[in-house]
Amino acid sequence: MTLNSKKISRPRILCFVSHYLPGYKSGGPVKSINNLVEHLSDDFEFLIITTDRDLKDKKPYPAIRINQWNKVGNAKVFYASKSFMNIISLLKFIKITKHDIIYLNSFFNFRFTIIPLIIRKFFLSLDTPFILVPRGEFSAEALNIKFWKKKLYIVVAGMLNLFDKIVWQAASKSEYKDIFINLSIKKNLVKIAPDLSKKYKASKKFNLKKNKKTPGNLKIIFLSRINPMKNLDFLIKVLERTKKKISLNIYGPIEDKKYWNKCKNLINHMPSNIVVIYKGVALPNKINSIISNYHLLILPSRGESYGHVILESLTAGTPVMISNKTPWNKTKNSITVFSLKNTNKWIKEIEKWVDFDEDKLLKRRLSALKYAKQYLFKKESVIKNKNFFLHFIN
């Protein structure tokens, strides 16, 4: 279990996250951590402890060493079995794994956040920097899911002072505000460092795939985990009220079966002008190719700390229509943003897209690709994250 190293030349970040590569079913956090590793691995050494299987899977990943270190890209990953994730094993693990920072990627996760915080409180020095990233868990919409269970934990954890001297990382200004709404902590303990996009080489060429479009029809894609936060039922209800010919293809792991049954019931009663098909889970290496086949990606999410699929869609040259519950702002032709309170605006905008011809669509696709290129090669967010971590290194 010991991590063998001749010399620590870079500060070490010991990262706790419930799922990591090669997993992909848990959505954004996997991408956020991987992007962080790819952008900052020249400056920091990332040691990641995670589950030995993907979300909802019954079997571990093939070809990994369980309860041992594995080299995965630019990180070292420890795939822990369920039985390993207890106070005794984790205390020993933390003590023998040399690190400068401990980085927690959830607020409510029992094994990968609550247990490490209990260990820190009762068995470790409080001097070791602990950083906690809520990853959207404090938005009002997210907290409303299992509200009383979450509220009880917040109260009990506060009484035990589990968060004493913890530093909080907010991915956006809205998440910064959400943290203070729900926790009584000092302002100097919360810092903003945005999630990072996928790392591309400057020489990367982005090709725009041909996508036919005739007035009178529209191909929409919804690509995300299927749970109440992603708000698929809202989109289905919006399409139900449209009068024009539209097809919606749904991609994503079914995280909440009860919610999916609700969505299926809505789909079964759609009017004849609307065709809705569930296409299963999109493999990570196929996402760009899949999205490029559609005229528009719609994500009416009830809350996103980042929303990686939004940028992935723009990178594929597919414009997006999103709710105002993400950190992305409206841009001309490529990003449309609406409040979830105004259903009529969603309906009117979607019907407008149905009438586009290929030239009008092409203009918006080129705009999406241009925006994505400009965004991907900005360095400000990378510098902010680098400086954020360097602040804790003595």
C-alpha positions as CSV (number, residue, x, y, z in Angstrom):
1,M,0.0,0.0,0.0
2,T,3.0,2.3,0.6
3,L,3.6,4.8,-2.2
4,N,7.2,4.4,-3.2
5,S,9.0,7.6,-4.2
6,K,12.6,8.6,-4.3
7,K,12.1,12.3,-3.8
8,I,9.1,14.6,-3.6
9,S,10.0,17.3,-6.1
10,R,6.4,18.6,-6.4
11,P,3.9,19.3,-3.7
12,R,1.6,16.4,-3.2
13,I,-2.2,16.7,-3.3
14,L,-4.0,13.7,-1.8
15,C,-7.4,13.7,-3.4
16,F,-10.5,11.9,-2.1
17,V,-13.2,11.4,-4.7
18,S,-15.9,8.7,-4.9
19,H,-15.3,7.9,-8.6
20,Y,-12.5,8.4,-11.0
21,L,-11.2,7.1,-14.4
22,P,-11.8,4.8,-16.1
23,G,-15.3,5.5,-14.6
24,Y,-17.6,8.1,-16.2
25,K,-21.1,7.4,-15.0
26,S,-20.9,9.8,-12.0
27,G,-20.6,12.8,-14.3
28,G,-18.8,16.1,-13.7
29,P,-16.5,15.4,-10.7
30,V,-14.5,12.8,-12.6
31,K,-13.9,15.2,-15.5
32,S,-13.1,18.1,-13.0
33,I,-10.4,16.1,-11.2
34,N,-9.0,14.7,-14.5
35,N,-8.8,18.1,-16.0
36,L,-7.1,19.5,-12.9
37,V,-4.5,16.7,-13.1
38,E,-3.8,17.3,-16.8
39,H,-3.4,21.1,-16.4
40,L,-1.4,21.1,-13.1
41,S,0.6,17.9,-13.0
42,D,3.8,19.8,-13.9
43,D,3.4,21.7,-10.7
44,F,1.8,19.2,-8.3
45,E,1.7,15.5,-7.8
46,F,-1.8,14.1,-7.6
47,L,-2.5,11.1,-5.5
48,I,-6.1,10.0,-5.9
49,I,-8.0,7.5,-3.7
50,T,-11.3,6.4,-5.1
51,T,-13.8,3.5,-5.4
52,D,-12.7,0.4,-7.3
53,R,-15.8,0.5,-9.6
54,D,-18.0,2.9,-11.5
55,L,-21.3,4.3,-10.2
56,K,-23.9,1.6,-9.6
57,D,-21.6,-1.1,-11.0
58,K,-21.4,-4.4,-9.1
59,K,-18.0,-5.4,-10.3
60,P,-14.6,-3.6,-10.0
61,Y,-12.9,-2.2,-13.1
62,P,-11.0,-4.8,-15.0
63,A,-7.2,-4.7,-15.1
64,I,-6.6,-2.6,-12.0
65,R,-4.8,-3.4,-8.8
66,I,-7.3,-3.1,-5.9
67,N,-6.1,-1.5,-2.6
68,Q,-2.8,-0.6,-4.4
69,W,-1.4,2.3,-6.4
70,N,-2.0,2.4,-10.1
71,K,-0.6,4.9,-12.7
72,V,-3.5,6.5,-14.5
73,G,-2.5,9.3,-16.9
74,N,-0.5,11.9,-14.9
75,A,-1.9,10.8,-11.5
76,K,-1.4,7.9,-9.2
77,V,-4.7,6.3,-8.2
78,F,-5.5,4.0,-5.3
79,Y,-8.6,2.0,-6.1
80,A,-10.1,1.1,-2.7
81,S,-12.5,-1.7,-2.0
82,K,-15.6,-1.0,0.0
83,S,-14.2,-2.9,3.0
84,F,-11.1,-0.7,2.9
85,M,-13.0,2.5,3.4
86,N,-13.2,2.5,7.2
87,I,-11.6,4.7,9.9
88,I,-8.8,2.3,10.8
89,S,-7.7,1.6,7.3
90,L,-8.0,5.2,6.2
91,L,-6.1,6.6,9.2
92,K,-3.2,4.3,8.4
93,F,-3.4,5.2,4.7
94,I,-3.3,8.9,5.4
95,K,-0.4,8.6,7.8
96,I,1.9,6.5,5.5
97,T,1.0,8.5,2.3
98,K,3.2,11.6,2.1
99,H,1.1,14.6,1.2
100,D,1.0,18.4,1.5
101,I,-2.7,18.9,1.0
102,I,-5.8,16.7,1.4
103,Y,-8.5,17.5,-1.2
104,L,-12.1,16.4,-0.6
105,N,-14.6,16.4,-3.5
106,S,-18.0,16.3,-1.9
107,F,-19.7,17.6,1.2
108,F,-22.1,14.8,1.9
109,N,-20.2,11.7,0.8
110,F,-19.8,9.3,3.8
111,R,-16.7,7.3,2.9
112,F,-14.7,9.9,1.0
113,T,-15.5,13.0,3.0
114,I,-17.2,12.4,6.3
115,I,-14.8,9.6,7.4
116,P,-11.6,11.7,6.5
117,L,-13.1,14.6,8.4
118,I,-13.7,12.4,11.5
119,I,-10.1,11.1,11.2
120,R,-8.8,14.7,11.0
121,K,-10.8,15.8,14.0
122,F,-9.9,13.1,16.4
123,F,-6.6,11.5,15.1
124,L,-4.6,14.0,13.0
125,S,-3.1,17.5,13.4
126,L,-5.3,20.3,12.3
127,D,-2.3,21.9,10.7
128,T,-2.5,19.8,7.5
129,P,-4.4,21.8,4.9
130,F,-7.8,20.3,4.2
131,I,-9.7,21.7,1.2
132,L,-13.3,20.8,0.6
133,V,-15.1,21.3,-2.7
134,P,-18.9,21.0,-2.5
135,R,-19.3,20.6,-6.3
136,G,-22.8,22.1,-6.4
137,E,-24.2,20.3,-3.4
138,F,-25.2,23.6,-1.6
139,S,-27.5,24.9,-4.3
140,A,-31.0,25.2,-3.1
141,E,-32.2,22.6,-5.7
142,A,-29.6,20.1,-4.7
143,L,-30.3,20.5,-0.9
144,N,-34.0,19.9,-1.5
145,I,-33.2,16.3,-2.4
146,K,-33.2,14.4,0.9
147,F,-33.4,17.8,2.6
148,W,-33.8,16.7,6.3
149,K,-31.1,14.1,6.1
150,K,-28.7,16.7,4.8
151,K,-29.8,19.3,7.2
152,L,-29.2,17.0,10.2
153,Y,-25.7,16.2,9.0
154,I,-24.9,20.0,8.7
155,V,-26.1,20.6,12.3
156,V,-24.3,17.5,13.8
157,A,-21.1,18.2,11.9
158,G,-21.2,21.8,13.1
159,M,-21.7,20.7,16.7
160,L,-18.6,18.4,16.4
161,N,-16.5,21.2,14.8
162,L,-15.7,18.9,11.9
163,F,-15.1,21.9,9.6
164,D,-12.7,23.7,12.0
165,K,-10.0,25.4,9.8
166,I,-11.2,23.7,6.7
167,V,-10.7,25.7,3.5
168,W,-13.6,25.7,1.0
169,Q,-13.2,25.9,-2.7
170,A,-16.1,27.4,-4.7
171,A,-16.2,26.9,-8.4
172,S,-18.2,30.1,-9.0
173,K,-19.6,33.2,-7.4
174,S,-23.0,31.6,-7.0
175,E,-21.5,28.6,-5.2
176,Y,-19.5,31.0,-3.0
177,K,-22.8,32.5,-1.9
178,D,-24.5,29.1,-1.4
179,I,-21.8,28.1,1.0
180,F,-22.4,31.1,3.3
181,I,-26.1,30.6,3.1
182,N,-25.8,27.1,4.6
183,L,-22.7,27.3,6.8
184,S,-21.5,29.6,9.5
185,I,-17.8,30.0,8.5
186,K,-15.4,32.9,8.2
187,K,-15.2,34.5,4.8
188,N,-11.4,34.1,4.5
189,L,-11.9,30.3,4.5
190,V,-13.8,30.3,1.2
191,K,-11.9,30.9,-2.0
192,I,-13.1,30.8,-5.7
193,A,-11.1,28.7,-8.1
194,P,-13.2,27.6,-11.2
195,D,-13.4,24.2,-12.6
196,L,-11.0,23.6,-15.6
197,S,-11.9,22.5,-19.1
198,K,-10.3,19.6,-20.9
199,K,-6.7,20.3,-21.8
200,Y,-6.0,20.5,-25.6
201,K,-2.7,21.1,-27.4
202,A,-2.5,24.5,-29.1
203,S,-2.1,22.7,-32.4
204,K,-5.4,20.9,-31.9
205,K,-7.7,21.2,-35.0
206,F,-11.5,21.3,-34.4
207,N,-13.4,20.1,-37.4
208,L,-17.0,20.9,-38.0
209,K,-18.9,17.8,-39.1
210,K,-21.5,18.2,-41.8
211,N,-25.0,18.3,-40.3
212,K,-28.0,18.5,-42.5
213,K,-30.9,20.8,-41.5
214,T,-34.1,21.6,-43.4
215,P,-36.9,23.9,-42.0
216,G,-39.6,22.0,-40.3
217,N,-37.6,19.5,-38.1
218,L,-35.1,19.7,-35.3
219,K,-32.8,17.1,-33.7
220,I,-32.2,17.7,-30.0
221,I,-29.9,15.9,-27.7
222,F,-30.0,15.6,-23.9
223,L,-26.8,14.2,-22.5
224,S,-26.4,13.9,-18.8
225,R,-27.0,11.7,-15.8
226,I,-30.7,10.9,-15.4
227,N,-31.7,12.3,-12.0
228,P,-34.0,15.1,-10.7
229,M,-31.1,17.7,-10.7
230,K,-30.7,17.4,-14.5
231,N,-34.4,18.1,-15.0
232,L,-35.1,15.9,-18.0
233,D,-38.9,15.9,-17.1
234,F,-38.9,19.7,-17.6
235,L,-37.6,19.3,-21.2
236,I,-40.1,16.6,-22.0
237,K,-43.0,18.8,-20.7
238,V,-41.8,21.7,-22.8
239,L,-41.6,19.6,-25.9
240,E,-45.1,18.2,-25.3
241,R,-46.4,21.8,-25.7
242,T,-44.6,22.5,-29.0
243,K,-46.5,22.1,-32.2
244,K,-43.7,21.3,-34.6
245,K,-41.8,18.2,-35.6
246,I,-39.0,17.5,-33.1
247,S,-36.9,14.5,-32.2
248,L,-35.2,14.2,-28.8
249,N,-32.5,11.6,-28.1
250,I,-31.5,11.0,-24.5
251,Y,-28.1,9.8,-23.4
252,G,-26.9,9.2,-19.9
253,P,-26.8,6.7,-17.1
254,I,-30.0,6.1,-15.2
255,E,-29.0,7.2,-11.7
256,D,-32.5,7.5,-10.2
257,K,-34.8,4.7,-11.5
258,K,-37.9,6.2,-9.8
259,Y,-37.3,9.5,-11.6
260,W,-36.6,7.7,-14.9
261,N,-40.0,5.9,-14.6
262,K,-41.6,9.3,-14.2
263,C,-39.9,10.5,-17.4
264,K,-40.9,7.4,-19.3
265,N,-44.5,7.9,-18.3
266,L,-44.3,11.4,-19.8
267,I,-42.6,10.1,-22.9
268,N,-45.4,7.5,-23.5
269,H,-48.0,10.3,-23.7
270,M,-46.1,12.6,-26.1
271,P,-48.0,13.9,-29.2
272,S,-47.2,12.4,-32.6
273,N,-45.0,15.3,-33.7
274,I,-42.5,14.6,-30.9
275,V,-40.3,11.5,-31.0
276,V,-38.3,10.7,-27.9
277,I,-35.7,7.9,-27.8
278,Y,-33.4,6.8,-24.9
279,K,-30.1,5.9,-26.5
280,G,-28.2,4.6,-23.4
281,V,-24.9,5.8,-22.0
282,A,-22.5,7.7,-24.2
283,L,-18.9,6.5,-23.8
284,P,-16.5,9.4,-23.1
285,N,-14.5,8.9,-26.3
286,K,-17.7,9.0,-28.4
287,I,-19.3,12.1,-26.8
288,N,-17.9,14.7,-29.3
289,S,-18.9,12.6,-32.3
290,I,-22.4,11.9,-30.9
291,I,-23.2,15.5,-30.0
292,S,-22.1,16.7,-33.5
293,N,-25.0,14.8,-35.1
294,Y,-27.5,17.0,-33.4
295,H,-28.7,20.6,-34.1
296,L,-29.0,21.6,-30.5
297,L,-28.1,20.4,-27.0
298,I,-30.6,21.2,-24.2
299,L,-29.8,21.0,-20.5
300,P,-32.5,22.5,-18.3
301,S,-30.5,21.7,-15.2
302,R,-31.6,22.7,-11.7
303,G,-28.0,23.4,-10.7
304,E,-24.5,23.0,-12.1
305,S,-21.2,24.0,-10.5
306,Y,-19.7,23.8,-14.0
307,G,-21.5,21.7,-16.6
308,H,-18.8,20.0,-18.7
309,V,-21.2,18.8,-21.3
310,I,-22.0,22.4,-22.2
311,L,-18.4,23.0,-23.3
312,E,-18.2,19.6,-24.9
313,S,-21.2,20.5,-27.0
314,L,-19.8,23.8,-28.1
315,T,-16.5,22.1,-28.9
316,A,-18.4,19.8,-31.3
317,G,-20.0,22.8,-32.9
318,T,-23.4,22.2,-31.4
319,P,-25.1,25.2,-29.8
320,V,-26.7,24.8,-26.4
321,M,-29.9,25.9,-24.6
322,I,-29.5,25.9,-20.8
323,S,-31.1,27.1,-17.6
324,N,-29.8,30.0,-15.6
325,K,-28.7,27.6,-12.9
326,T,-25.2,27.1,-14.5
327,P,-22.1,29.4,-14.5
328,W,-22.4,29.8,-18.3
329,N,-23.7,33.1,-19.7
330,K,-25.7,33.9,-22.8
331,T,-23.7,34.5,-25.9
332,K,-24.9,35.5,-29.4
333,N,-25.9,32.5,-31.5
334,S,-24.2,29.8,-29.4
335,I,-25.5,29.8,-25.8
336,T,-29.1,30.5,-25.0
337,V,-30.0,30.9,-21.3
338,F,-33.6,30.9,-19.8
339,S,-35.1,30.8,-16.4
340,L,-36.9,27.6,-15.5
341,K,-39.8,29.7,-14.4
342,N,-40.6,30.9,-17.9
343,T,-41.7,27.8,-19.9
344,N,-43.1,29.8,-22.7
345,K,-39.7,31.2,-23.6
346,W,-38.3,27.7,-23.9
347,I,-41.2,26.7,-26.2
348,K,-40.9,29.8,-28.5
349,E,-37.1,29.4,-28.8
350,I,-37.2,25.7,-29.6
351,E,-39.9,26.3,-32.2
352,K,-37.8,29.1,-33.8
353,W,-34.9,26.6,-34.1
354,V,-37.2,24.1,-35.9
355,D,-37.7,26.7,-38.7
356,F,-33.9,27.2,-39.3
357,D,-32.4,26.2,-42.6
358,E,-28.9,24.8,-43.0
359,D,-27.3,28.3,-43.5
360,K,-28.9,29.7,-40.3
361,L,-27.8,26.6,-38.3
362,L,-24.3,26.7,-39.8
363,K,-23.9,30.3,-38.6
364,R,-24.7,29.2,-35.1
365,R,-22.5,26.2,-35.2
366,L,-19.5,28.2,-36.3
367,S,-20.2,30.7,-33.5
368,A,-20.3,27.8,-31.0
369,L,-17.0,26.4,-32.3
370,K,-15.4,29.9,-32.2
371,Y,-16.5,30.5,-28.6
372,A,-15.2,27.0,-27.5
373,K,-11.8,27.6,-29.1
374,Q,-11.4,31.0,-27.4
375,Y,-12.6,29.6,-24.0
376,L,-10.4,26.5,-24.1
377,F,-7.1,28.3,-24.6
378,K,-7.6,31.0,-21.9
379,K,-5.1,30.6,-19.1
380,E,-6.8,32.6,-16.3
381,S,-8.6,29.7,-14.7
382,V,-5.5,27.5,-14.8
383,I,-3.5,30.2,-13.1
384,K,-6.2,30.7,-10.4
385,N,-6.2,27.0,-9.6
386,K,-2.4,26.9,-9.4
387,N,-2.2,29.9,-7.1
388,F,-5.0,28.5,-5.0
389,F,-3.0,25.3,-4.2
390,L,0.3,27.1,-3.9
391,H,-1.1,29.3,-1.1
392,F,-1.2,26.2,1.2
393,I,2.4,25.1,0.5
394,N,5.0,26.2,3.0
